[in-house]
Amino acid sequence: FTIQKKNEGHASHNHPKSILSGVYYFSIDESKGGEIEISNNNGEKITHRPKKNDIIIFHSNTYHSVKPYMGDNDRIALVWDAVYTF
């Protein structure tokens, strides 16, 4: 789980040791920031403003970041990576 408090964000990063990554939003003050930005192969950013119970799944090599969250209540999300081995 990740808990994001007021004025917290997350810098651009990826998860190179897995194949799929995802986030499920348990609790969030909607329209108070905390948008996830996902970069596509052309370097363009796709922005999603999360709502409670949203789930987002993307390839783990994809760079993504989270804009600062300005809600008064904690933004709580379950984040995960799917890893495979042979």
N, C-alpha and C positions, 0 to 999 in steps of 0.2 A: 504494500500500500504506500501511496505517497500522500502527504498532507501538505498542502500549500496554504500558507497564511497570507494575510494582506501584504501586497507589494512584493510578493515573491514570484519569480519566473524560473525558466531553465534555459541555459544556453544551447545552441545548436549542437547536436550529437547524433550518432547512430549506434547500432548494436551489431557489430560485424561478426560475432561468434554465434549468431542464431539465424533463423530463416524468416520467421514472422514475429512481429511485435504488435502489441495491442494495449489499449487503455479502455477501462470501463469507469464511468463517472458515477460514483455513489451519491455524492453531495456536492452541490455547487450553487453559489448565488448567480443566477443567470444574468447575462448582460453586464457583468462586472469584471470583464477581462478574463485572463487565463486561457485565451485562444491558443490552440495548437496550430503551428505553421509547419507544413510538410513541403519539402522541396522536391520538385519533380526532376527528371533527367535533364531538362533545359535550364535548370537553375531558377525557374519560376517557383513562387511560393503559393501554396494552396492553404487558405486559412479556414479553420472550422471553429465556430463559437459553440462550445459544448453545453449541453443541457443534461439534467439528471437522467440517468439510465442510458445515455448514449454509449455506444461502443465503436471504437475505431480500430481497424486492423490494417497493417501495412508491412511491406518488405523491410526487414531489419536493417538493410544497408542504406535505407532512405534517411537522409538527414532531416531532423525535426527539432523544433524548439517550442517553448511555451512562453507566451507574453505574460507580463506581470498581472497578477490577479488582485483585484481591488475590493473583493467582497468582504463583508464583516464576519461571515462564518467561514470555517475552514473548507477548502476545496479538497475533497477526499476522492482518490481514484485508485483503482487496482490496475497496476501495469504489469505486463508479462512479456516474456520472450519464449518462443518455441525453438528448442534446440534438438537437433537430430544427430545420431551417431550410427556408424555402420559396424 
